[in-house]
Amino acid sequence: MSQEIGLAYWEQRRKAWTTGNGAPMHNQAILAKINDRSMDRIYDMLVHQRRELSTPLPLSAVIKVIVKGWKREGTWPEGMEAPPDSH
């Protein structure tokens, strides 16, 4: 019984992490504004300035930002690509 509750809770949390605030139109508007330059700013704000995002982003968008920042800084393994299903 507790495994079923745990799985349901995990699925609910994963959905929240991967879809942002749950409002698809809101998420689409935010994601449409994210370009390479804004990804660099978001990465610097999160990693170097250690600031929180003022607007929540879906996990998939944050993963793209982090991978791009790592590539820019040379900490991402050369020639390696993130699996398509991770972002």
DSSP file (Angstrom, degrees, kcal/mol; ACC not computed):
  #  RESIDUE AA STRUCTURE BP1 BP2  ACC     N-H-->O    O-->H-N    N-H-->O    O-->H-N    TCO  KAPPA ALPHA  PHI   PSI    X-CA   Y-CA   Z-CA
    1    1 A M     >        0   0    0      0, 0.0     4,-1.7     0, 0.0     3,-0.4   0.000 360.0 360.0 360.0 -48.0    0.0    0.0    0.0
    2    2 A S  H  >  +     0   0    0      1,-0.2     4,-2.6     2,-0.2     5,-0.2   0.810 360.0  58.8 -65.9 -28.5    2.7    2.5    1.0
    3    3 A Q  H  > S+     0   0    0      2,-0.2     4,-2.6     1,-0.2    -1,-0.2   0.888 104.7  50.5 -65.5 -37.5    4.6    1.8   -2.3
    4    4 A E  H  > S+     0   0    0     -3,-0.4     4,-2.3     2,-0.2    -2,-0.2   0.905 112.2  46.4 -65.8 -41.1    1.5    2.9   -4.3
    5    5 A I  H  X S+     0   0    0     -4,-1.7     4,-2.4     2,-0.2    -2,-0.2   0.916 113.0  50.2 -66.5 -42.8    1.2    6.1   -2.2
    6    6 A G  H  X S+     0   0    0     -4,-2.6     4,-2.6     2,-0.2    -2,-0.2   0.909 111.3  47.9 -61.7 -43.3    5.0    6.8   -2.7
    7    7 A L  H  X S+     0   0    0     -4,-2.6     4,-2.7     2,-0.2     5,-0.2   0.919 111.4  49.9 -64.8 -43.6    4.8    6.2   -6.4
    8    8 A A  H  X S+     0   0    0     -4,-2.3     4,-2.0     2,-0.2    -2,-0.2   0.905 112.4  48.0 -61.4 -41.6    1.7    8.5   -6.8
    9    9 A Y  H  X S+     0   0    0     -4,-2.4     4,-2.5     2,-0.2    -2,-0.2   0.927 111.6  49.7 -64.7 -45.0    3.6   11.2   -4.8
   10   10 A W  H  X S+     0   0    0     -4,-2.6     4,-2.9     1,-0.2     5,-0.2   0.921 110.8  49.5 -60.6 -44.8    6.7   10.8   -6.9
   11   11 A E  H  X S+     0   0    0     -4,-2.7     4,-2.2     1,-0.2    -1,-0.2   0.890 111.1  50.0 -62.3 -38.9    4.7   11.1  -10.1
   12   12 A Q  H  X S+     0   0    0     -4,-2.0     4,-1.9    -5,-0.2    -2,-0.2   0.924 113.1  45.7 -64.5 -44.7    3.0   14.2   -8.8
   13   13 A R  H  X S+     0   0    0     -4,-2.5     4,-2.5     2,-0.2    -2,-0.2   0.906 111.7  52.0 -65.3 -42.1    6.3   15.8   -7.9
   14   14 A R  H  X S+     0   0    0     -4,-2.9     4,-2.5     1,-0.2     5,-0.2   0.917 108.2  51.3 -62.2 -42.3    7.9   14.9  -11.2
   15   15 A K  H  X S+     0   0    0     -4,-2.2     4,-1.4     1,-0.2    -1,-0.2   0.915 110.8  48.4 -60.2 -42.4    5.0   16.4  -13.1
   16   16 A A  H  X S+     0   0    0     -4,-1.9     4,-0.5     1,-0.2    -2,-0.2   0.899 113.1  48.1 -64.5 -40.5    5.5   19.7  -11.0
   17   17 A W  H  < S+     0   0    0     -4,-2.5    42,-3.2     1,-0.2     3,-0.3   0.880 117.1  41.1 -67.1 -38.5    9.2   19.7  -11.7
   18   18 A T  H  < S+     0   0    0     -4,-2.5    42,-0.3    40,-0.2    -1,-0.2   0.609 118.9  42.3 -91.2 -11.6    8.9   19.1  -15.4
   19   19 A T  H >< S-     0   0    0     -4,-1.4     3,-1.6     1,-0.3    -1,-0.2   0.278  92.6-141.5-117.6  12.1    6.0   21.3  -16.2
   20   20 A G  T 3< S-     0   0    0     -4,-0.5    -1,-0.3    -3,-0.3    37,-0.1  -0.441  76.6  -8.4  67.6-132.6    6.8   24.4  -14.1
   21   21 A N  T 3  S-     0   0    0     35,-0.2    -1,-0.3     2,-0.2    -5,-0.1   0.426  97.2-110.9 -83.9   3.8    3.8   26.0  -12.5
   22   22 A G  S <  S+     0   0    0     -3,-1.6    -2,-0.1     1,-0.2    -1,-0.1   0.410  84.1 118.3  87.7  -3.6    1.4   23.7  -14.4
   23   23 A A     >  -     0   0    0      1,-0.2     4,-2.6    -4,-0.2     3,-0.3  -0.828  48.2-163.7 -98.0  99.9    0.0   26.5  -16.7
   24   24 A P  H  > S+     0   0    0      0, 0.0     4,-2.5     0, 0.0     5,-0.2   0.858  87.2  48.7 -55.1 -41.8    0.9   25.4  -20.2
   25   25 A M  H  > S+     0   0    0      2,-0.2     4,-2.0     1,-0.2     5,-0.1   0.902 112.4  49.2 -67.0 -38.8    0.2   28.8  -21.8
   26   26 A H  H  > S+     0   0    0     -3,-0.3     4,-2.1     2,-0.2    -1,-0.2   0.929 112.3  48.3 -63.8 -45.5    2.3   30.5  -19.2
   27   27 A N  H  X S+     0   0    0     -4,-2.6     4,-3.0     1,-0.2     5,-0.2   0.900 109.7  52.2 -62.4 -41.7    5.2   28.1  -19.6
   28   28 A Q  H  X S+     0   0    0     -4,-2.5     4,-2.0    -5,-0.2    -1,-0.2   0.895 109.1  50.2 -62.6 -40.1    5.1   28.5  -23.4
   29   29 A A  H  X S+     0   0    0     -4,-2.0     4,-0.8     2,-0.2    -1,-0.2   0.910 113.9  45.0 -64.9 -41.9    5.3   32.2  -23.1
   30   30 A I  H >X S+     0   0    0     -4,-2.1     3,-1.1     1,-0.2     4,-0.5   0.945 113.7  48.6 -66.6 -48.3    8.3   32.0  -20.7
   31   31 A L  H >< S+     0   0    0     -4,-3.0     3,-1.0     1,-0.3    -1,-0.2   0.829 104.4  60.2 -63.3 -32.2   10.1   29.4  -22.8
   32   32 A A  H 3< S+     0   0    0     -4,-2.0    -1,-0.3     1,-0.2    -2,-0.2   0.779 102.7  53.6 -65.5 -25.7    9.6   31.5  -25.9
   33   33 A K  H << S+     0   0    0     -3,-1.1     2,-0.7    -4,-0.8    -1,-0.2   0.582  86.1  97.8 -85.0 -10.6   11.5   34.3  -24.3
   34   34 A I    <<  +     0   0    0     -3,-1.0     2,-0.2    -4,-0.5    -4,-0.0  -0.708  47.5 156.7 -87.1 113.7   14.5   32.1  -23.5
   35   35 A N     >  -     0   0    0     -2,-0.7     4,-2.5     1,-0.0     5,-0.2  -0.614  59.5 -82.4-120.7-175.5   17.3   32.4  -26.1
   36   36 A D  H  > S+     0   0    0      1,-0.2     4,-1.9    -2,-0.2     5,-0.1   0.897 128.0  48.7 -58.9 -41.9   21.1   31.8  -26.0
   37   37 A R  H  > S+     0   0    0      1,-0.2     4,-1.9     2,-0.2    -1,-0.2   0.917 112.8  46.4 -65.7 -43.1   21.8   35.2  -24.4
   38   38 A S  H  > S+     0   0    0      1,-0.2     4,-2.8     2,-0.2    -1,-0.2   0.843 108.0  57.6 -70.2 -30.8   19.1   34.8  -21.7
   39   39 A M  H  X S+     0   0    0     -4,-2.5     4,-2.7     2,-0.2    -1,-0.2   0.919 106.4  49.7 -61.7 -42.0   20.3   31.3  -21.0
   40   40 A D  H  X S+     0   0    0     -4,-1.9     4,-2.5     2,-0.2    -2,-0.2   0.913 112.2  47.2 -62.4 -42.2   23.8   32.7  -20.3
   41   41 A R  H  X S+     0   0    0     -4,-1.9     4,-2.5     2,-0.2    -2,-0.2   0.914 112.5  49.1 -65.8 -42.4   22.3   35.3  -17.9
   42   42 A I  H  X S+     0   0    0     -4,-2.8     4,-2.7     2,-0.2     5,-0.2   0.931 112.0  49.1 -62.8 -45.3   20.1   32.7  -16.2
   43   43 A Y  H  X>S+     0   0    0     -4,-2.7     4,-3.3     1,-0.2     5,-0.6   0.942 112.2  47.5 -59.2 -48.9   23.1   30.4  -15.7
   44   44 A D  I  X>S+     0   0    0     -4,-2.5     5,-2.4     1,-0.2     4,-1.0   0.898 112.7  49.7 -60.7 -40.4   25.3   33.2  -14.3
   45   45 A M  I  <5S+     0   0    0     -4,-2.5     6,-2.7     3,-0.2    -1,-0.2   0.930 118.2  38.5 -64.4 -45.2   22.5   34.3  -12.0
   46   46 A L  I  <5S+     0   0    0     -4,-2.7    -2,-0.2     4,-0.2    -1,-0.2   0.928 129.3  26.9 -71.5 -46.2   22.0   30.7  -10.7
   47   47 A V  I  <5S+     0   0    0     -4,-3.3    -3,-0.2    -5,-0.2    -2,-0.1   0.934 131.3  27.5 -89.1 -50.3   25.5   29.5  -10.5
   48   48 A H  I  <<S+     0   0    0     -4,-1.0    -3,-0.2    -5,-0.6    -4,-0.1   0.879 131.5  33.5 -86.3 -38.7   27.8   32.5  -10.0
   49   49 A Q  S   <S-     0   0    0     -5,-2.4    -3,-0.2     2,-0.1    -4,-0.2   0.604  94.0-140.2 -91.8 -12.3   25.5   34.9   -8.2
   50   50 A R        +     0   0    0     -6,-0.4     2,-0.3     1,-0.2    -4,-0.2   0.863  48.2 149.9  55.2  40.4   23.6   32.1   -6.3
   51   51 A R        -     0   0    0     -6,-2.7     2,-0.2     1,-0.0    -1,-0.2  -0.684  45.8-117.0-100.3 156.8   20.3   33.9   -6.8
   52   52 A E        -     0   0    0     -2,-0.3     2,-0.2     1,-0.1    -1,-0.0  -0.557  34.7 -99.5 -87.0 156.1   16.9   32.3   -7.1
   53   53 A L        -     0   0    0     -2,-0.2    -1,-0.1     1,-0.1     4,-0.0  -0.543  19.7-149.6 -71.7 138.1   14.8   32.6  -10.2
   54   54 A S  S    S+     0   0    0     -2,-0.2    -1,-0.1     1,-0.2    -2,-0.0   0.780  90.9  39.3 -78.3 -26.0   12.1   35.2   -9.9
   55   55 A T  S    S-     0   0    0     -3,-0.0    -1,-0.2   -25,-0.0    -2,-0.0  -0.990  95.7-117.9-123.0 124.5    9.9   33.2  -12.3
   56   56 A P        -     0   0    0      0, 0.0   -35,-0.2     0, 0.0    -2,-0.0  -0.292  28.5-156.8 -60.9 143.6    9.8   29.4  -12.0
   57   57 A L        -     0   0    0    -37,-0.1   -37,-0.2   -27,-0.0   -38,-0.1  -0.918  24.9-101.4-118.3 147.9   11.1   27.4  -15.0
   58   58 A P    >>  -     0   0    0      0, 0.0     4,-1.8     0, 0.0     3,-1.0  -0.367  36.0-114.4 -61.5 148.4   10.2   23.9  -16.0
   59   59 A L  H 3> S+     0   0    0    -42,-3.2     4,-2.5     1,-0.3     5,-0.2   0.858 115.5  60.9 -53.8 -38.7   13.0   21.5  -15.1
   60   60 A S  H 3> S+     0   0    0    -42,-0.3     4,-1.5     1,-0.2    -1,-0.3   0.869 105.7  47.2 -60.2 -36.3   13.6   20.8  -18.8
   61   61 A A  H <> S+     0   0    0     -3,-1.0     4,-2.1     2,-0.2    -1,-0.2   0.890 110.6  51.5 -71.4 -39.9   14.5   24.5  -19.4
   62   62 A V  H  X S+     0   0    0     -4,-1.8     4,-2.7     1,-0.2    -2,-0.2   0.886 107.0  53.9 -65.1 -38.4   16.8   24.6  -16.4
   63   63 A I  H  X S+     0   0    0     -4,-2.5     4,-2.7     1,-0.2     5,-0.2   0.921 108.2  49.7 -61.8 -43.3   18.6   21.5  -17.6
   64   64 A K  H  X S+     0   0    0     -4,-1.5     4,-2.3     1,-0.2    -2,-0.2   0.913 111.5  49.4 -60.4 -42.6   19.2   23.3  -21.0
   65   65 A V  H  X S+     0   0    0     -4,-2.1     4,-2.3     2,-0.2    -2,-0.2   0.930 113.0  46.2 -62.0 -47.3   20.5   26.4  -19.2
   66   66 A I  H  X S+     0   0    0     -4,-2.7     4,-2.6     2,-0.2    -2,-0.2   0.921 112.9  48.5 -65.1 -45.3   22.9   24.3  -17.0
   67   67 A V  H  X S+     0   0    0     -4,-2.7     4,-2.4     1,-0.2    -1,-0.2   0.924 112.2  49.6 -61.9 -43.7   24.3   22.2  -19.9
   68   68 A K  H  X S+     0   0    0     -4,-2.3     4,-2.4    -5,-0.2    -1,-0.2   0.913 111.9  48.9 -61.7 -42.7   24.8   25.4  -22.0
   69   69 A G  H  X S+     0   0    0     -4,-2.3     4,-2.1     2,-0.2    -2,-0.2   0.907 110.5  49.9 -63.4 -42.5   26.6   27.1  -19.1
   70   70 A W  H  X>S+     0   0    0     -4,-2.6     5,-2.2     2,-0.2     6,-1.2   0.903 111.5  49.1 -63.3 -40.3   28.8   24.0  -18.5
   71   71 A K  H ><5S+     0   0    0     -4,-2.4     3,-0.8     1,-0.2    -2,-0.2   0.921 110.5  50.9 -64.0 -42.7   29.7   23.9  -22.2
   72   72 A R  H 3<5S+     0   0    0     -4,-2.4    -2,-0.2     1,-0.2    -1,-0.2   0.879 114.2  44.0 -61.1 -39.0   30.5   27.7  -22.2
   73   73 A E  H 3<5S-     0   0    0     -4,-2.1    -1,-0.2    -5,-0.2    -2,-0.2   0.489 112.9-117.5 -88.2  -3.3   32.8   27.2  -19.2
   74   74 A G  T <<5S+     0   0    0     -3,-0.8    -3,-0.2    -4,-0.7     4,-0.1   0.662  84.7 113.6  79.2  15.5   34.5   24.1  -20.6
   75   75 A T      < +     0   0    0     -5,-2.2    -4,-0.2    -6,-0.2    -5,-0.1   0.564  53.0  88.5 -95.1  -9.3   33.3   21.8  -17.8
   76   76 A W  S    S-     0   0    0     -6,-1.2     3,-0.1    -9,-0.1     4,-0.0  -0.742  96.3 -98.9 -85.5 134.7   31.0   19.7  -20.0
   77   77 A P    >   -     0   0    0      0, 0.0     3,-2.0     0, 0.0    -2,-0.1  -0.306  44.8-106.7 -57.8 128.7   32.9   16.8  -21.6
   78   78 A E  T 3  S+     0   0    0      1,-0.3     3,-0.1    -4,-0.1    -7,-0.0  -0.306 101.5  11.7 -59.9 133.4   33.9   17.7  -25.2
   79   79 A G  T 3  S+     0   0    0      1,-0.3     2,-0.3    -3,-0.1    -1,-0.3   0.328  98.5 124.6  82.2  -6.9   31.9   15.9  -27.8
   80   80 A M    <   -     0   0    0     -3,-2.0     2,-0.4    -4,-0.0    -1,-0.3  -0.645  41.9-164.4 -87.0 141.1   29.3   14.7  -25.3
   81   81 A E        -     0   0    0     -2,-0.3    -3,-0.0    -3,-0.1   -14,-0.0  -0.956  24.4-112.6-123.3 144.9   25.6   15.6  -25.8
   82   82 A A        -     0   0    0     -2,-0.4     5,-0.1     1,-0.1   -18,-0.0  -0.509  46.2 -96.4 -70.1 142.2   22.8   15.4  -23.2
   83   83 A P    >   -     0   0    0      0, 0.0     3,-2.2     0, 0.0     4,-0.4  -0.344  32.4-122.5 -57.6 139.4   20.3   12.6  -24.0
   84   84 A P  G >  S+     0   0    0      0, 0.0     3,-1.1     0, 0.0    -2,-0.1   0.812 110.1  58.5 -57.6 -31.2   17.3   14.2  -25.9
   85   85 A D  G 3  S+     0   0    0      1,-0.2    -3,-0.0     2,-0.2     0, 0.0   0.564  94.0  67.2 -77.7  -4.9   14.9   13.0  -23.3
   86   86 A S  G <         0   0    0     -3,-2.2    -1,-0.2     1,-0.1   -23,-0.1   0.590 360.0 360.0 -89.1 -10.1   16.7   14.8  -20.5
   87   87 A H    <         0   0    0     -3,-1.1    -2,-0.2    -4,-0.4    -1,-0.1   0.282 360.0 360.0-146.7 360.0   15.7   18.2  -21.9
